[in-house]
């Protein structure tokens, strides 16, 4: 019965969507000329603005409003939740981990992607090589977390107990004791970051490879005629030519890293000092029942993301103007 009700709700939503589009198209057919174009544009924009307002603007404003209230949401406490974020030692650890993620992941993932794009450019097996490094992008963050959880898996070094974790097995082959990669702080955060780099390097490689191929051939030939060698070609030709693409890749990966949740939740659950802002927001809001602190963390995440998005948009506009 519950499944039937879900199907009915789904078809009602589809029917409502078709009805709205039908009304818009009917109104569009009744007008012509410049005035008619404006009415048609307004008719298409109004449902979009309404949905954005209901699904994005209103929840965002309500979250900011709730961030000034206590855990139960029934008493105004001002900036106390924000004071807790920056004053509590556990919350400062969360902020430290988030900073590590944002500082390390975009730059290393972009560097790996750029290096790979240059190395396989025009190679005989270029398509296969690119497919292999892009493959992790096809895996969900949860799936990637589960895969790497097996890679990092630990078992005590005792007779009769075999290691199932790849890294610990490699350590034992070299006569070293197995390590608890996901428990020992602060290196466990670095090992989680490796998973994000593994996923995002494929995205960086794809975008940067396309940008490299778009470099005009006459610029490359001119540099070669001037005696520019490999490093000089990379420094003075490749990097300046693909600078807009580099900025897009860095900022896009940076935004994704700020919001990272799945990897941390899947691999450690935020335990052992590995939690980040997005995971802490979930934990406070839905597990600890602290709606106020959870809303404050969500607001902080929004504040951190907005400048990166604004910078990305400005760079894209400036590159288009050129």
C-alpha positions as YAML, in Angstrom:
chain: A
units: angstrom
residues:
- id: 1
  name: UNK
  ca: [0.00, 0.00, 0.00]
- id: 2
  name: UNK
  ca: [2.85, 2.35, 0.83]
- id: 3
  name: UNK
  ca: [4.48, 1.67, -2.56]
- id: 4
  name: UNK
  ca: [1.19, 2.33, -4.34]
- id: 5
  name: UNK
  ca: [0.85, 5.64, -2.53]
- id: 6
  name: UNK
  ca: [4.37, 6.63, -3.58]
- id: 7
  name: UNK
  ca: [3.60, 5.85, -7.22]
- id: 8
  name: UNK
  ca: [0.39, 7.88, -7.05]
- id: 9
  name: UNK
  ca: [2.28, 10.83, -5.56]
- id: 10
  name: UNK
  ca: [4.93, 10.55, -8.28]
- id: 11
  name: UNK
  ca: [2.35, 10.56, -11.07]
- id: 12
  name: UNK
  ca: [0.53, 13.49, -9.44]
- id: 13
  name: UNK
  ca: [3.79, 15.46, -9.43]
- id: 14
  name: UNK
  ca: [4.43, 14.61, -13.09]
- id: 15
  name: UNK
  ca: [0.86, 15.58, -13.97]
- id: 16
  name: UNK
  ca: [1.24, 18.90, -12.15]
- id: 17
  name: UNK
  ca: [4.46, 19.62, -14.00]
- id: 18
  name: UNK
  ca: [2.86, 18.83, -17.37]
- id: 19
  name: UNK
  ca: [-0.13, 21.02, -16.51]
- id: 20
  name: UNK
  ca: [2.07, 23.99, -15.57]
- id: 21
  name: UNK
  ca: [4.14, 23.67, -18.77]
- id: 22
  name: UNK
  ca: [0.94, 23.32, -20.77]
- id: 23
  name: UNK
  ca: [-0.51, 26.51, -19.29]
- id: 24
  name: UNK
  ca: [2.74, 28.38, -19.99]
- id: 25
  name: UNK
  ca: [2.82, 27.18, -23.60]
- id: 26
  name: UNK
  ca: [-0.86, 28.09, -24.05]
- id: 27
  name: UNK
  ca: [-0.20, 31.61, -22.77]
- id: 28
  name: UNK
  ca: [2.83, 31.87, -25.01]
- id: 29
  name: UNK
  ca: [0.75, 31.09, -28.08]
- id: 30
  name: UNK
  ca: [-1.68, 33.94, -27.26]
- id: 31
  name: UNK
  ca: [0.94, 36.69, -27.50]
- id: 32
  name: UNK
  ca: [3.29, 37.83, -30.23]
- id: 33
  name: UNK
  ca: [5.87, 40.54, -30.81]
- id: 34
  name: UNK
  ca: [8.32, 41.99, -28.29]
- id: 35
  name: UNK
  ca: [5.65, 42.36, -25.60]
- id: 36
  name: UNK
  ca: [4.66, 38.75, -26.11]
- id: 37
  name: UNK
  ca: [8.30, 37.63, -25.75]
- id: 38
  name: UNK
  ca: [8.54, 39.39, -22.41]
- id: 39
  name: UNK
  ca: [5.32, 37.80, -21.20]
- id: 40
  name: UNK
  ca: [6.51, 34.37, -22.31]
- id: 41
  name: UNK
  ca: [9.88, 34.86, -20.60]
- id: 42
  name: UNK
  ca: [8.11, 36.00, -17.43]
- id: 43
  name: UNK
  ca: [5.77, 33.02, -17.56]
- id: 44
  name: UNK
  ca: [8.72, 30.62, -17.70]
- id: 45
  name: UNK
  ca: [10.71, 32.48, -15.04]
- id: 46
  name: UNK
  ca: [7.95, 32.74, -12.43]
- id: 47
  name: UNK
  ca: [7.71, 28.98, -11.67]
- id: 48
  name: UNK
  ca: [11.52, 28.80, -11.49]
- id: 49
  name: UNK
  ca: [11.74, 31.75, -9.12]
- id: 50
  name: UNK
  ca: [8.94, 30.26, -7.02]
- id: 51
  name: UNK
  ca: [10.63, 26.87, -6.75]
- id: 52
  name: UNK
  ca: [14.02, 28.44, -5.92]
- id: 53
  name: UNK
  ca: [12.37, 30.60, -3.27]
- id: 54
  name: UNK
  ca: [10.56, 27.66, -1.68]
- id: 55
  name: UNK
  ca: [13.35, 25.11, -2.03]
- id: 56
  name: UNK
  ca: [16.45, 27.26, -1.50]
- id: 57
  name: UNK
  ca: [15.94, 30.82, -0.29]
- id: 58
  name: UNK
  ca: [13.37, 30.09, 2.43]
- id: 59
  name: UNK
  ca: [15.28, 27.09, 3.91]
- id: 60
  name: UNK
  ca: [18.50, 29.11, 3.81]
- id: 61
  name: UNK
  ca: [16.98, 32.07, 5.66]
- id: 62
  name: UNK
  ca: [15.31, 29.73, 8.15]
- id: 63
  name: UNK
  ca: [18.64, 27.98, 8.81]
- id: 64
  name: UNK
  ca: [20.32, 31.33, 9.52]
- id: 65
  name: UNK
  ca: [17.41, 32.22, 11.81]
- id: 66
  name: UNK
  ca: [17.68, 28.92, 13.71]
- id: 67
  name: UNK
  ca: [21.42, 29.39, 14.21]
- id: 68
  name: UNK
  ca: [20.64, 32.07, 16.80]
- id: 69
  name: UNK
  ca: [18.49, 29.73, 18.91]
- id: 70
  name: UNK
  ca: [19.29, 26.98, 21.39]
- id: 71
  name: UNK
  ca: [19.37, 23.24, 20.77]
- id: 72
  name: UNK
  ca: [15.60, 22.88, 21.08]
- id: 73
  name: UNK
  ca: [14.97, 25.98, 18.98]
- id: 74
  name: UNK
  ca: [12.74, 27.64, 21.57]
- id: 75
  name: UNK
  ca: [15.08, 30.25, 23.11]
- id: 76
  name: UNK
  ca: [17.09, 33.03, 21.47]
- id: 77
  name: UNK
  ca: [20.78, 32.82, 22.45]
- id: 78
  name: UNK
  ca: [22.38, 35.23, 19.98]
- id: 79
  name: UNK
  ca: [25.86, 34.29, 18.77]
- id: 80
  name: UNK
  ca: [26.43, 31.58, 21.39]
- id: 81
  name: UNK
  ca: [26.38, 28.81, 18.78]
- id: 82
  name: UNK
  ca: [29.06, 30.58, 16.76]
- id: 83
  name: UNK
  ca: [31.09, 31.11, 19.92]
- id: 84
  name: UNK
  ca: [30.87, 27.36, 20.52]
- id: 85
  name: UNK
  ca: [32.14, 26.63, 17.00]
- id: 86
  name: UNK
  ca: [35.26, 28.74, 17.51]
- id: 87
  name: UNK
  ca: [35.65, 28.22, 21.26]
- id: 88
  name: UNK
  ca: [35.03, 24.52, 21.86]
- id: 89
  name: UNK
  ca: [38.09, 22.30, 21.40]
- id: 90
  name: UNK
  ca: [36.17, 19.61, 19.51]
- id: 91
  name: UNK
  ca: [34.70, 22.17, 17.14]
- id: 92
  name: UNK
  ca: [38.12, 23.73, 16.57]
- id: 93
  name: UNK
  ca: [39.35, 20.27, 15.57]
- id: 94
  name: UNK
  ca: [36.51, 20.15, 13.05]
- id: 95
  name: UNK
  ca: [37.56, 23.53, 11.65]
- id: 96
  name: UNK
  ca: [41.21, 22.43, 11.53]
- id: 97
  name: UNK
  ca: [40.29, 19.30, 9.59]
- id: 98
  name: UNK
  ca: [38.17, 21.32, 7.16]
- id: 99
  name: UNK
  ca: [41.06, 23.71, 6.54]
- id: 100
  name: UNK
  ca: [43.37, 20.75, 5.88]
- id: 101
  name: UNK
  ca: [40.91, 19.32, 3.38]
- id: 102
  name: UNK
  ca: [40.50, 22.63, 1.54]
- id: 103
  name: UNK
  ca: [44.21, 23.48, 1.50]
- id: 104
  name: UNK
  ca: [45.51, 20.06, 0.44]
- id: 105
  name: UNK
  ca: [42.87, 18.47, -1.79]
- id: 106
  name: UNK
  ca: [42.33, 21.05, -4.58]
- id: 107
  name: UNK
  ca: [46.01, 21.74, -5.15]
- id: 108
  name: UNK
  ca: [47.24, 18.15, -5.10]
- id: 109
  name: UNK
  ca: [44.29, 16.84, -7.14]
- id: 110
  name: UNK
  ca: [44.80, 19.60, -9.71]
- id: 111
  name: UNK
  ca: [48.56, 19.00, -9.81]
- id: 112
  name: UNK
  ca: [48.09, 15.26, -10.32]
- id: 113
  name: UNK
  ca: [45.47, 15.86, -13.01]
- id: 114
  name: UNK
  ca: [47.66, 18.40, -14.80]
- id: 115
  name: UNK
  ca: [50.73, 16.17, -14.67]
- id: 116
  name: UNK
  ca: [48.77, 13.22, -15.98]
- id: 117
  name: UNK
  ca: [47.17, 15.30, -18.76]
- id: 118
  name: UNK
  ca: [50.61, 16.45, -19.94]
- id: 119
  name: UNK
  ca: [52.18, 13.00, -19.75]
- id: 120
  name: UNK
  ca: [49.48, 11.19, -21.74]
- id: 121
  name: UNK
  ca: [48.82, 14.00, -24.22]
- id: 122
  name: UNK
  ca: [49.07, 12.60, -27.78]
- id: 123
  name: UNK
  ca: [50.29, 9.25, -26.44]
- id: 124
  name: UNK
  ca: [49.35, 6.10, -28.32]
- id: 125
  name: UNK
  ca: [47.26, 4.82, -25.39]
- id: 126
  name: UNK
  ca: [45.90, 8.24, -24.43]
- id: 127
  name: UNK
  ca: [42.23, 7.22, -24.44]
- id: 128
  name: UNK
  ca: [42.82, 4.14, -22.26]
- id: 129
  name: UNK
  ca: [45.11, 6.04, -19.86]
- id: 130
  name: UNK
  ca: [42.56, 8.82, -19.41]
- id: 131
  name: UNK
  ca: [39.75, 6.33, -18.92]
- id: 132
  name: UNK
  ca: [41.66, 4.63, -16.10]
- id: 133
  name: UNK
  ca: [42.26, 7.82, -14.09]
- id: 134
  name: UNK
  ca: [38.76, 9.11, -14.81]
- id: 135
  name: UNK
  ca: [37.16, 5.86, -13.65]
- id: 136
  name: UNK
  ca: [36.95, 6.87, -9.94]
- id: 137
  name: UNK
  ca: [34.72, 9.80, -10.96]
- id: 138
  name: UNK
  ca: [32.08, 7.22, -11.93]
- id: 139
  name: UNK
  ca: [32.06, 5.88, -8.36]
- id: 140
  name: UNK
  ca: [29.98, 7.52, -5.67]
- id: 141
  name: UNK
  ca: [31.76, 8.99, -2.67]
- id: 142
  name: UNK
  ca: [30.19, 6.29, -0.51]
- id: 143
  name: UNK
  ca: [31.44, 3.59, -2.86]
- id: 144
  name: UNK
  ca: [34.92, 5.11, -2.90]
- id: 145
  name: UNK
  ca: [34.88, 5.29, 0.90]
- id: 146
  name: UNK
  ca: [34.01, 1.60, 1.17]
- id: 147
  name: UNK
  ca: [36.74, 0.64, -1.32]
- id: 148
  name: UNK
  ca: [39.41, 2.59, 0.55]
- id: 149
  name: UNK
  ca: [38.16, 1.36, 3.89]
- id: 150
  name: UNK
  ca: [39.20, -2.10, 2.72]
- id: 151
  name: UNK
  ca: [42.53, -0.70, 1.52]
- id: 152
  name: UNK
  ca: [43.18, 0.75, 5.00]
- id: 153
  name: UNK
  ca: [41.72, -2.24, 6.88]
- id: 154
  name: UNK
  ca: [43.69, -3.30, 9.98]
- id: 155
  name: UNK
  ca: [44.04, -6.62, 11.75]
- id: 156
  name: UNK
  ca: [46.36, -7.38, 14.68]
- id: 157
  name: UNK
  ca: [49.74, -8.86, 13.78]
- id: 158
  name: UNK
  ca: [49.15, -12.27, 15.35]
- id: 159
  name: UNK
  ca: [49.76, -15.83, 14.16]
- id: 160
  name: UNK
  ca: [46.92, -17.18, 12.06]
- id: 161
  name: UNK
  ca: [45.45, -13.74, 11.33]
- id: 162
  name: UNK
  ca: [45.79, -12.56, 7.74]
- id: 163
  name: UNK
  ca: [45.64, -8.94, 6.69]
- id: 164
  name: UNK
  ca: [42.80, -8.02, 4.32]
- id: 165
  name: UNK
  ca: [43.92, -4.40, 3.94]
- id: 166
  name: UNK
  ca: [46.20, -3.81, 0.96]
- id: 167
  name: UNK
  ca: [48.41, -1.21, 2.66]
- id: 168
  name: UNK
  ca: [48.94, -3.25, 5.80]
- id: 169
  name: UNK
  ca: [49.75, -6.33, 3.73]
- id: 170
  name: UNK
  ca: [52.38, -4.32, 1.85]
- id: 171
  name: UNK
  ca: [53.83, -3.14, 5.18]
- id: 172
  name: UNK
  ca: [54.07, -6.74, 6.37]
- id: 173
  name: UNK
  ca: [55.82, -7.80, 3.15]
- id: 174
  name: UNK
  ca: [58.54, -5.27, 4.05]
- id: 175
  name: UNK
  ca: [58.75, -6.60, 7.60]
- id: 176
  name: UNK
  ca: [56.85, -3.72, 9.21]
- id: 177
  name: UNK
  ca: [54.00, -3.91, 11.72]
- id: 178
  name: UNK
  ca: [50.46, -3.15, 10.47]
- id: 179
  name: UNK
  ca: [49.07, 0.28, 11.29]
- id: 180
  name: UNK
  ca: [45.60, 1.57, 12.12]
- id: 181
  name: UNK
  ca: [45.43, 4.17, 9.36]
- id: 182
  name: UNK
  ca: [41.93, 5.40, 10.21]
- id: 183
  name: UNK
  ca: [42.42, 5.69, 13.96]
- id: 184
  name: UNK
  ca: [45.81, 7.30, 14.50]
- id: 185
  name: UNK
  ca: [45.43, 11.09, 14.50]
- id: 186
  name: UNK
  ca: [46.16, 13.43, 12.79]
- id: 187
  name: UNK
  ca: [47.41, 11.27, 9.90]
- id: 188
  name: UNK
  ca: [44.00, 9.60, 9.61]
- id: 189
  name: UNK
  ca: [42.61, 12.86, 8.17]
- id: 190
  name: UNK
  ca: [45.36, 12.83, 5.54]
- id: 191
  name: UNK
  ca: [44.45, 9.26, 4.60]
- id: 192
  name: UNK
  ca: [40.84, 10.34, 4.12]
- id: 193
  name: UNK
  ca: [41.99, 13.25, 1.96]
- id: 194
  name: UNK
  ca: [43.82, 10.77, -0.28]
- id: 195
  name: UNK
  ca: [40.44, 9.27, -1.21]
- id: 196
  name: UNK
  ca: [39.11, 12.66, -2.35]
- id: 197
  name: UNK
  ca: [42.27, 13.31, -4.38]
- id: 198
  name: UNK
  ca: [41.90, 9.88, -6.00]
- id: 199
  name: UNK
  ca: [38.38, 10.80, -7.10]
- id: 200
  name: UNK
  ca: [38.94, 14.41, -8.16]
- id: 201
  name: UNK
  ca: [42.20, 13.88, -10.08]
- id: 202
  name: UNK
  ca: [40.18, 12.43, -12.96]
- id: 203
  name: UNK
  ca: [37.99, 15.52, -13.14]
- id: 204
  name: UNK
  ca: [41.06, 17.78, -13.12]
- id: 205
  name: UNK
  ca: [42.75, 15.71, -15.80]
- id: 206
  name: UNK
  ca: [39.71, 15.84, -18.11]
- id: 207
  name: UNK
  ca: [39.22, 19.61, -17.94]
- id: 208
  name: UNK
  ca: [42.92, 20.47, -18.12]
- id: 209
  name: UNK
  ca: [43.58, 18.02, -20.95]
- id: 210
  name: UNK
  ca: [40.89, 19.74, -23.02]
- id: 211
  name: UNK
  ca: [42.43, 23.13, -22.19]
- id: 212
  name: UNK
  ca: [45.90, 21.94, -23.23]
- id: 213
  name: UNK
  ca: [44.60, 20.65, -26.56]
- id: 214
  name: UNK
  ca: [42.97, 24.05, -27.15]
- id: 215
  name: UNK
  ca: [46.32, 25.89, -26.98]
- id: 216
  name: UNK
  ca: [46.98, 27.31, -30.49]
- id: 217
  name: UNK
  ca: [49.62, 25.29, -32.32]
- id: 218
  name: UNK
  ca: [51.36, 28.40, -33.64]
- id: 219
  name: UNK
  ca: [52.17, 29.48, -30.05]
- id: 220
  name: UNK
  ca: [53.73, 26.11, -29.33]
- id: 221
  name: UNK
  ca: [55.72, 26.13, -32.57]
- id: 222
  name: UNK
  ca: [56.96, 29.67, -31.93]
- id: 223
  name: UNK
  ca: [58.17, 28.67, -28.48]
- id: 224
  name: UNK
  ca: [59.99, 25.65, -29.89]
- id: 225
  name: UNK
  ca: [61.66, 27.79, -32.56]
- id: 226
  name: UNK
  ca: [62.87, 30.11, -29.79]
- id: 227
  name: UNK
  ca: [64.57, 27.15, -28.15]
- id: 228
  name: UNK
  ca: [62.16, 26.76, -25.24]
- id: 229
  name: UNK
  ca: [62.62, 23.37, -23.61]
- id: 230
  name: UNK
  ca: [60.13, 21.14, -21.79]
- id: 231
  name: UNK
  ca: [60.13, 22.98, -18.44]
- id: 232
  name: UNK
  ca: [60.06, 26.39, -20.12]
- id: 233
  name: UNK
  ca: [57.19, 25.22, -22.36]
- id: 234
  name: UNK
  ca: [55.24, 24.16, -19.30]
- id: 235
  name: UNK
  ca: [55.99, 27.32, -17.31]
- id: 236
  name: UNK
  ca: [55.70, 30.01, -19.98]
- id: 237
  name: UNK
  ca: [53.26, 28.50, -22.49]
- id: 238
  name: UNK
  ca: [51.09, 25.76, -21.01]
- id: 239
  name: UNK
  ca: [50.26, 27.21, -17.58]
- id: 240
  name: UNK
  ca: [49.49, 30.79, -18.76]
- id: 241
  name: UNK
  ca: [47.35, 29.43, -21.60]
- id: 242
  name: UNK
  ca: [45.25, 27.19, -19.38]
- id: 243
  name: UNK
  ca: [45.04, 29.58, -16.39]
- id: 244
  name: UNK
  ca: [41.21, 30.01, -16.64]
- id: 245
  name: UNK
  ca: [40.77, 26.23, -16.67]
- id: 246
  name: UNK
  ca: [43.13, 25.87, -13.70]
- id: 247
  name: UNK
  ca: [41.07, 28.38, -11.71]
- id: 248
  name: UNK
  ca: [37.82, 26.59, -12.56]
- id: 249
  name: UNK
  ca: [39.26, 23.22, -11.52]
- id: 250
  name: UNK
  ca: [40.75, 24.54, -8.27]
- id: 251
  name: UNK
  ca: [37.60, 26.37, -7.22]
- id: 252
  name: UNK
  ca: [35.25, 23.54, -8.23]
- id: 253
  name: UNK
  ca: [37.26, 20.96, -6.29]
- id: 254
  name: UNK
  ca: [37.55, 23.45, -3.40]
- id: 255
  name: UNK
  ca: [33.77, 23.83, -3.19]
- id: 256
  name: UNK
  ca: [33.28, 20.06, -3.32]
- id: 257
  name: UNK
  ca: [35.91, 19.61, -0.63]
- id: 258
  name: UNK
  ca: [34.26, 22.14, 1.68]
- id: 259
  name: UNK
  ca: [31.05, 20.14, 1.47]
- id: 260
  name: UNK
  ca: [32.66, 16.71, 1.81]
- id: 261
  name: UNK
  ca: [30.51, 14.42, 3.92]
- id: 262
  name: UNK
  ca: [30.18, 10.96, 2.39]
- id: 263
  name: UNK
  ca: [33.82, 9.91, 2.67]
- id: 264
  name: UNK
  ca: [34.15, 10.92, 6.31]
- id: 265
  name: UNK
  ca: [30.77, 9.45, 7.24]
- id: 266
  name: UNK
  ca: [31.45, 6.15, 5.50]
- id: 267
  name: UNK
  ca: [35.02, 5.57, 6.64]
- id: 268
  name: UNK
  ca: [35.18, 6.92, 10.21]
- id: 269
  name: UNK
  ca: [31.78, 8.41, 11.01]
- id: 270
  name: UNK
  ca: [33.65, 11.54, 12.09]
- id: 271
  name: UNK
  ca: [35.29, 9.67, 14.99]
- id: 272
  name: UNK
  ca: [38.98, 9.77, 15.94]
- id: 273
  name: UNK
  ca: [39.17, 13.54, 15.31]
- id: 274
  name: UNK
  ca: [38.31, 13.25, 11.60]
- id: 275
  name: UNK
  ca: [35.03, 15.17, 11.48]
- id: 276
  name: UNK
  ca: [34.60, 18.12, 9.11]
- id: 277
  name: UNK
  ca: [32.01, 20.92, 9.03]
- id: 278
  name: UNK
  ca: [29.50, 19.10, 6.79]
- id: 279
  name: UNK
  ca: [29.68, 15.91, 8.85]
- id: 280
  name: UNK
  ca: [29.47, 17.83, 12.12]
- id: 281
  name: UNK
  ca: [26.41, 19.69, 10.85]
- id: 282
  name: UNK
  ca: [24.73, 16.34, 10.21]
- id: 283
  name: UNK
  ca: [25.79, 14.90, 13.56]
- id: 284
  name: UNK
  ca: [24.62, 17.90, 15.58]
- id: 285
  name: UNK
  ca: [21.33, 18.30, 13.72]
- id: 286
  name: UNK
  ca: [20.17, 14.69, 13.32]
- id: 287
  name: UNK
  ca: [22.06, 12.63, 15.90]
- id: 288
  name: UNK
  ca: [22.64, 14.94, 18.85]
- id: 289
  name: UNK
  ca: [19.43, 16.93, 18.36]
- id: 290
  name: UNK
  ca: [21.24, 20.27, 18.63]
- id: 291
  name: UNK
  ca: [19.33, 22.19, 15.97]
- id: 292
  name: UNK
  ca: [20.89, 25.53, 16.83]
- id: 293
  name: UNK
  ca: [24.53, 24.42, 16.57]
- id: 294
  name: UNK
  ca: [23.76, 22.39, 13.46]
- id: 295
  name: UNK
  ca: [22.18, 25.44, 11.81]
- id: 296
  name: UNK
  ca: [25.20, 27.56, 12.79]
- id: 297
  name: UNK
  ca: [27.55, 25.02, 11.19]
- id: 298
  name: UNK
  ca: [25.42, 24.97, 8.03]
- id: 299
  name: UNK
  ca: [25.49, 28.77, 7.93]
- id: 300
  name: UNK
  ca: [29.26, 28.77, 8.37]
- id: 301
  name: UNK
  ca: [29.58, 26.30, 5.49]
- id: 302
  name: UNK
  ca: [27.44, 28.58, 3.32]
- id: 303
  name: UNK
  ca: [29.59, 31.60, 4.23]
- id: 304
  name: UNK
  ca: [32.76, 29.70, 3.30]
- id: 305
  name: UNK
  ca: [31.39, 28.53, -0.06]
- id: 306
  name: UNK
  ca: [29.95, 31.85, -1.29]
- id: 307
  name: UNK
  ca: [33.29, 33.70, -1.81]
- id: 308
  name: UNK
  ca: [34.71, 30.79, -3.82]
- id: 309
  name: UNK
  ca: [31.61, 30.69, -6.04]
- id: 310
  name: UNK
  ca: [31.70, 34.47, -6.51]
- id: 311
  name: UNK
  ca: [35.40, 34.36, -7.45]
- id: 312
  name: UNK
  ca: [34.77, 31.52, -9.89]
- id: 313
  name: UNK
  ca: [31.93, 33.43, -11.60]
- id: 314
  name: UNK
  ca: [34.05, 36.59, -11.85]
- id: 315
  name: UNK
  ca: [36.94, 34.69, -13.41]
- id: 316
  name: UNK
  ca: [34.64, 33.03, -15.93]
- id: 317
  name: UNK
  ca: [33.17, 36.40, -16.92]
- id: 318
  name: UNK
  ca: [36.59, 37.98, -17.30]
- id: 319
  name: UNK
  ca: [37.81, 35.07, -19.45]
- id: 320
  name: UNK
  ca: [34.71, 35.39, -21.67]
- id: 321
  name: UNK
  ca: [35.34, 39.11, -22.12]
- id: 322
  name: UNK
  ca: [38.80, 38.39, -23.44]
...
